[in-house]
Amino acid sequence: MSIRGSSRADSQPIKFGTDGWRGEIAADFTFERVALVAPLAARVLQQVYGKTAANSTVIVGYDRRFMAEDFAREAAESVRRAGFDVLLSQTYAPTPAFSWMAKERNALGAIVMTASHNPGSYLGLKVKGSFGGSVPPEVTGQIEALLQSQQMGARSPETVEPGKLETFDIWPDYCAMLREKVQIEKIREAIAREELTVFVDVMHGATTDGLGRILDAPVCELNGNRDPLFDGGAPEPLPRYLSHLFRAIRSHRRQHRDRLAVGFVFDGDGDRIAAVDGDGNFLSSQILIPILIEHIAGRRQITGSAIKTVSGSDLIPRVAKLYELPVMETPIGFKYIADRMLENRVAIGGEESGGIGYGTHVPERDGLLSALYLLEALVEAKTDLGVLYRQLQDRVDYHFAYDRVDLPLTSMDVRDRLLEQLRSQPLREIAGQSVVDCLSIDGYKFRLADSSWLLIRFSGTEPVLRLYCEAPTLDRVRQTLSWAKDWANRF
């Protein structure tokens, strides 16, 4: 099959999801389609942000996926031919870097070739606005409308004079900006004195060499080679993909029990983070966000709201209350957090899947900035991240467990029947516990009599049921999730 087109691509409509358009390379995601989408995206960016932007420049970047640089060049040339000036990255970089650059240069926005955490057969196109974050659904809707009108034979815009295309290296400016966010010398000194060892699993992705460049200090980087197949998995910061990191940290602990150690994990385009503490325990953002709230509000004394999604841990508002931070709750998806960041003074906003943003930065997730704040917290407290987490639990008297499962359904019809059941016959009891409250801003979040909760959500594009639970014990979490799976399988 030629990578420059296919009959399947002609039959699959281009649709933007929660954060861009993604498709399988050479099937859905082809050079022809990128050359069609990119200039239309630039036109919409001009229509929406042209009055406030200082120029007609569009930034084009990419990650380390298969042929990502070639697709970026195709996008850049097509945007240039449409009359826009283009700044094309000379190398891969994290998506948040290009979002920041769009705001820093007061450009129309950015177009980034990435499929984030998807498997290696995928590539995608993210559109960022001049404000430094993902464009809202109404903007991607305008791009889709232009695509549809062209496919229906609408006249193309009149020939325009091509713009200019220049290349640039984003890393020096991006690293310099991030260094200014933290007390970088304290972190460097702890590493130099061998008080702290930093591991980082870049998952063959766009953060490769990033943390070492920022710190200008040695870090133990894993999976820094370019592997378009991602070791046969996906560049997603989940425990099942982190066996190398777990082994490295546990081996280090056996040899150096008196030293602090931490491991960071970034997804394929560097906007999401997870961590591993010095004992080799996985720390999801459900754990990291409370630690970060304590650090930025307590030690850094940064003020503003704390934003969580409906799937966020109940530990988050309890820690926020210690520092009198108002808490906002949104549907799942960082775009909802970003909207609040644009409208309110926000200290921190985070989601269960690893995306965390800060009022000190652009309204965008940034894994490297999160890592820097966590390193700063660890160095200042002189305490392992796992210990910091347990201390927070003790301080607010909240010791709960959490897990999530995705349950494939046999069809979208089953999905629709489950939705109708939840609408018409709300659940009154779950796994032997009575339901005391239900929040329905995104799916159905049931609070139970024992202070646990179960969230039931549906994928909008595939027959998948997403189940989230937080409960007093891991056994109770498993019982509740098992009950939910049995309930769903009856339909």
Protein Blocks (a to p, Z undefined) as FASTA:
>chain_A
ZZkbcfklmmmccdddfbocdddehklmcfklmmmmmmmmmmmmmmmmmmmpmbfcdcdd
ddfbehklmmmmmmmmmmmmnopacdddfbdcdfklmmmmmmmnopabdcdddehjacfk
bccdddddfkopacdfklmmmmmmmmmmmmnopacdddddddddddddfklmmmmmmmmm
pcfklmmmmmmnopaccdddekhpakgoklmmmnopacddehkbccfklnoiacddbfkl
mmmmmmmmmmmmmmmmmbccddddddfkopaccdddfkopacdfklmmmmmmmmmmmmno
pacdddddfkbcfklmmmmmmnopacddddedjklmmmmmmmpccfbdcdfkopacdfkb
ccdddfklmmmmmmmmmmmnopafklmmmmmmmmnopacdddddddddfbfklmmmmmmm
mmmmccfbgghiacfbdcfkgojadddfkopacdddddfkbccdddddddfbfklmmmmm
mmmmmmmmmZZ
